[in-house]
Amino acid sequence: PVLYQMRALIYEAQNNEYIAHLCWAKCYELKGQVDLTIDELLLAHQANPQDERAILSLINVYTHQNDNHSVIEFCEKLHKIDDKNTFALKKLAEFYQNHGENEMALDFYEKLYVVDKSNVANLKLLAVAYEKARDIDNATKAWQKYLEKAPMSEDTEQIKRKLEVLEKSEASVVSSEGFLEKLIGFFSG
């Protein structure tokens, strides 16, 4: 803590408020003083709202405090600064999905996949989000693409069975739509 305390004093003397607050926050964090850590990080964020370091540190502290609403608040701020930040995209998607906001979650999962297509786990998350949004067609496509990219994954057989179920349910939706059209035609004709 002494090292960060000394750095904070030096940066204060240089009128570098932002770095001074970050140093004080680290000092308090090492001492286990969570409230003072948060206060200093908030002051740092206020001094330079566009710098990600204070935001990421606040997210970390709030995560350890199980303050999910503050975590999401700062993930949204991080996303506004860097709309390609995969950490923020994933946290926001998970939050909205856990709160039943499937369309919002799907939007963030789609962005996450576009930003980081090399991570097949993102494709899996996207497929699940499509399922929850009841978008069978896109869920099927996402699962198929997942199997193409990760053919040797441990859940390959489970996903193949899931695909069979999805394809059957999609076929039944299509046949029921045809039935409804015939029924409407029967009564209107």
C-alpha positions in Angstrom: 0.0 0.0 0.0 2.9 2.4 0.7 4.1 2.3 -2.9 0.6 3.3 -4.2 0.3 5.9 -1.5 3.6 7.5 -2.6 2.6 7.4 -6.2 -0.8 9.0 -5.4 1.0 11.8 -3.6 3.4 12.4 -6.6 0.5 12.4 -9.1 -1.5 14.8 -6.9 1.6 17.1 -6.9 1.6 16.9 -10.7 -2.1 17.7 -10.8 -2.8 14.4 -12.4 -6.1 13.8 -10.6 -7.1 10.7 -12.5 -4.0 8.6 -11.9 -3.8 9.9 -8.3 -7.3 8.5 -7.7 -6.4 5.2 -9.3 -3.4 4.9 -7.0 -5.4 5.8 -3.9 -8.0 3.2 -5.0 -5.2 0.5 -5.3 -3.8 1.5 -1.9 -7.2 1.2 -0.3 -7.9 -2.1 -2.1 -4.7 -3.6 -0.7 -5.7 -2.5 2.8 -9.1 -4.2 2.3 -11.1 -0.9 2.5 -13.7 -1.5 -0.1 -15.8 1.6 0.4 -12.8 3.9 0.1 -11.7 1.9 -3.0 -15.0 2.4 -4.6 -15.0 6.1 -3.7 -11.6 6.7 -5.3 -12.5 4.7 -8.4 -15.7 6.8 -8.8 -13.6 9.9 -8.5 -11.2 8.6 -11.1 -14.1 7.8 -13.4 -15.5 11.3 -12.8 -12.1 12.8 -13.6 -11.8 10.8 -16.9 -15.1 9.1 -17.9 -13.6 7.8 -21.2 -10.8 5.8 -19.7 -11.6 2.1 -19.3 -9.2 1.4 -16.3 -11.4 2.9 -13.6 -14.6 1.4 -15.2 -13.0 -2.1 -15.3 -11.8 -1.7 -11.7 -15.2 -0.7 -10.6 -16.7 -3.7 -12.4 -14.2 -5.9 -10.6 -15.0 -4.5 -7.2 -18.7 -4.5 -7.7 -18.5 -8.1 -8.9 -16.8 -9.2 -5.7 -19.4 -7.3 -3.8 -22.2 -9.1 -5.7 -23.7 -5.7 -6.7 -25.0 -6.9 -10.1 -26.8 -3.7 -10.9 -23.7 -1.6 -10.5 -21.8 -4.2 -12.6 -24.3 -3.8 -15.4 -24.3 0.0 -15.0 -20.6 0.1 -15.6 -20.7 -2.6 -18.3 -23.1 -0.3 -20.2 -20.7 2.6 -19.8 -17.8 0.4 -21.0 -19.9 -0.7 -24.0 -20.6 3.0 -24.9 -16.9 3.7 -24.9 -15.9 0.4 -26.6 -18.7 -1.3 -28.4 -16.4 -4.2 -29.3 -15.4 -5.0 -25.7 -16.3 -8.7 -25.4 -16.3 -8.7 -21.6 -19.0 -6.0 -21.5 -21.0 -7.6 -24.3 -21.1 -11.0 -22.6 -22.0 -9.5 -19.2 -24.8 -7.4 -20.6 -26.2 -10.4 -22.6 -26.1 -12.6 -19.6 -27.8 -10.0 -17.4 -30.6 -9.4 -19.9 -31.1 -13.1 -20.4 -31.2 -13.8 -16.7 -33.9 -11.1 -16.4 -36.1 -12.5 -19.1 -35.2 -9.8 -21.7 -34.5 -12.3 -24.4 -34.5 -9.8 -27.3 -32.0 -7.5 -25.6 -29.9 -10.5 -24.7 -30.0 -11.8 -28.3 -28.9 -8.4 -29.5 -25.8 -8.5 -27.3 -25.0 -12.2 -28.1 -25.2 -11.3 -31.8 -22.8 -8.4 -31.3 -20.5 -10.7 -29.3 -20.4 -13.3 -32.0 -19.7 -10.7 -34.7 -16.9 -9.2 -32.7 -15.3 -12.5 -31.8 -16.2 -15.2 -34.3 -13.1 -17.2 -33.5 -14.5 -18.1 -30.1 -16.9 -21.0 -30.7 -18.3 -20.6 -27.2 -19.9 -17.3 -28.4 -21.6 -19.2 -31.2 -23.0 -21.7 -28.6 -24.3 -18.8 -26.5 -25.9 -17.3 -29.6 -27.6 -20.5 -30.4 -29.1 -20.8 -26.9 -30.2 -17.2 -27.1 -32.0 -17.9 -30.4 -33.7 -20.8 -28.8 -34.9 -18.7 -25.8 -36.2 -16.1 -28.3 -38.0 -19.0 -30.1 -36.2 -18.3 -33.3 -35.9 -21.9 -34.4 -34.5 -21.1 -37.9 -31.6 -19.1 -36.6 -31.0 -21.4 -33.6 -30.7 -24.3 -36.0 -28.3 -22.4 -38.2 -26.2 -21.4 -35.2 -26.1 -25.0 -33.9 -25.1 -26.3 -37.3 -22.3 -23.7 -37.6 -21.2 -24.6 -34.1 -20.9 -28.3 -35.1 -18.9 -27.3 -38.2 -16.5 -25.2 -36.1 -16.2 -27.6 -33.2 -16.9 -31.1 -34.6 -15.0 -32.8 -31.8 -16.6 -30.9 -28.9 -17.8 -33.0 -25.9 -21.4 -32.0 -26.5 -21.6 -32.9 -30.2 -24.0 -35.8 -29.8 -26.3 -33.8 -27.5 -26.3 -30.9 -30.0 -27.1 -33.3 -32.8 -30.1 -34.6 -30.9 -31.1 -31.0 -30.2 -30.9 -30.2 -33.9 -33.2 -33.1 -34.7 -35.8 -31.8 -32.2 -35.5 -28.2 -33.5 -35.9 -29.3 -37.1 -38.9 -31.4 -36.2 -40.5 -28.5 -34.4 -39.7 -26.2 -37.3 -41.4 -28.6 -39.7 -44.5 -28.8 -37.4 -44.7 -25.0 -37.3 -44.6 -24.9 -41.1 -47.2 -27.6 -41.4 -49.5 -25.9 -38.8 -49.2 -22.7 -40.8 -50.3 -24.5 -43.9 -53.2 -25.9 -41.9 -54.3 -22.5 -40.7 -54.2 -21.1 -44.3 -56.4 -24.0 -45.4 -58.8 -23.5 -42.5 -59.1 -19.8 -43.2 -59.6 -20.5 -46.9 -62.3 -23.0 -46.1 -64.3 -20.5 -44.0 -63.8 -17.6 -46.3 -64.6 -19.4 -49.5 
